[in-house]
Amino acid sequence: RRAALAFGRPWQPRIGSPCALARAAPGAFVGAPAGAFAMAENSSSEEQWPLSGVGDKLENVDFEEETAAVVIACGDFSPVHHGHIEMLNLAVARLERAGHVVVARLLSPSGDKAAAKKAKQFGHVHLRAPLRLHLCRLAVAKDEQIRVASWEATQTADVKPVEVASALHHEISHRFRDVIPRNNSVRIFMVCGADKQRAHKGLRPEHHEGLLVVPRSPADCLLENPNHMVFAADEPPEGGLGSLSSTKIRLAVQSGDRGYVRHFTAPGVADLLLLDACAREKGLAPEIIEDLEQLAVGAERTEGAWPMRKAVPWIEKAETGYDDGQPFAALVACGAFAPVHQGHLDMMRRARERLERAGYVVIGGWISPVNSEEAAKEAARTKQSIPSAKFRIHAAQLSVEGDDWIDVGTWQADVQGRIPGYTEVMASLKASVEERFYGSCQLHHVKVFLVGGPDTLGKKAVQQGILSDTTRGLVVAPRSEDDILMERTFEGVFSSDPSEQDAFVTMSSTQVRDFIRCGQVADASAAMAPAAARFVLYPTASEIMDMQADFELLGVAPLQGGELKQAQDRLKAVLRAWTGPKGTIGVDELGRVLQLLDPSWRPEELKLLQENCAIDGGGVSPEEFIDTIFKCYER
């Protein structure tokens, strides 16, 4: 004070000092920097500083023997995750061991100015304060100890941690002045990770402001200084929480790694981030919905050479329903697939069952048609022409359209000028899985298994090349019960059970092509999935025009006018018998029937078809429906 007067300046005590608190009017700070604080008359509201129940706890504190403390963690919480919550719990455990009585635990999301500055600096999406506050409240909704303070988030200026500590200290001293004995005070401990310790400089132990640092990993070497109210948690958070960050959660949301998001955030938080039903609840502010939609940009991404959309729910299930660290298995079958038949799909399902019995979490299976060079080599060996890669890929995609875990990879078929090996294909698939589900793959070891018959995978040279890497394995599918296959599970070699369907034992793509060329429509249709059989045996005019050479190679000719008219009349008669002379087909019922017969129908195609048919009382006319369908076969 004397120094200030000597320089001719009015003296003002520091914020949070005993003298400042004594001279301050309720709800105001003496000497606060301009714009740093905007304490209104309602600053002590429960929303800004949720301290209800603290008074009762303070009354039970023996201030002569014990020290009361409040722990508060500041940060963007963009978004909040389990690591933030565990950090507070570890801080409380350390302080209690040091003899403190913790009477409140708070999360304090930063204001928009600080959060926006950091988002711009690191190039990530800025989540505004209303969303971050809402997510924090969802995260602690079932926690009886931790609460969310909104004071910092509502400040227009960039507030430093030391200023948050001063504001909280003032609030507690003012609100509980009748409970806290004279010459005693409640200590305020700011909690942070070891990487954020520098941001908390300026805390004043003489004003009962302290710091508790939580290590991020066992390698963090932290020194305590209890005399200056600096403590360190005993150990880093377990279960991957030490290395967890909000950045990883945001990337997981944007990459579609839903399982990772659900594993490391509270259920309500995950629902909101993933735009599930909770995101549509009434009462959410428009800016919250806007930020959520901005965060989700990229989640609906265009699929690449290895589609991952079917793997998403299996990884999500693995993160919520399996033990941590249980290995992931990605299955791939390579071949000409000219065309894919039921035996191939049965082989993949048997391989999955075997690996699940071995303790793997199968996240997906991929059919991988070979490229043109390898198909030509196969054609020379079998002395039969093989359709183009485009035809084989499309037929394969139709074959697995209704399957919830098998998809078609095009990476191998896209390679030109050379024949890629099995190990290249498996490495490409593994890289795609780890890129798309980076977070989940940090928790689960990913192993790619090549699936095939004993005629190919039973060869020693093939096995040696694949098994030279521990991230690769084999599942050999026996053709019959007579095939004797030795498993070497410690090397990653498994043998699936024989097929329960006798027809699948001897089935081959060569046989299916012979059925097609010989006009054995019933046999060929039974060998393929319904959608693929429709495409291969009864192509539309546009499909024939697009892949005419392939249909000519298989001997598939377009339906002639007389054949079309006869089939058209028969179908109309069937539907009339079902609906009655003046009956109609319900729109929803029609959609279910079409998708059951051909899972490749997309919602937009069904909607267009229904719009083109005559609508009568909310239904579709059978005659108009059949006429619209058969227009696809007209040239």
Secondary structure, DSSP 8 states (H G I E B T S, - for coil): -HHHHHTT------TT-HHHHHH--TT--TT--TTT----TTTTSTTTS--TTHHHHHHT--TTT-EEEEEEEEE--TT--HHHHHHHHHHHHHHHHTTEEEEEEEEEE--HHHHHHHHHHHT-----HHHHHHHHHHHTTT-SSEEE--TGGG-SS---HHHHHHHHHHHHHHHTTTTS-TT---EEEEEEEGGGGGGGTT--GGGTEEEEEE-SSTT-----BGGGTEEE-SS--TTTTTT--HHHHHHHHHHT-HHHHHHHS-HHHHHHHTT-GGGG-TT--HHHHHHHHHHTTTTS----SS--TTHHHHHHHHHHHS-TT--EEEEEEEE--TT--HHHHHHHHHHHHHHHHTT-EEEEEEEEE--HHHHHHHHHHHTS----HHHHHHHHHHHTTT-SSEEE--HHHH--SS---HHHHHHHHHHHHHHHTHHHHHHS-EEEEEEE-HHHHT-HHHHHHHTTSTTEEEEE--SSTT-----BGGGTEEE----S-HHHHS--HHHHHHHHHTT-HHHHHHHS-HHHHHHHHS--HHHHHHTHHHHHHHT-----HHHHHHHHHHHHHHHHHHH-TT--EEHHHHHHHHHHH-TT--HHHHHHHHHHS-EETTEE-HHHHHHHHHGGG--
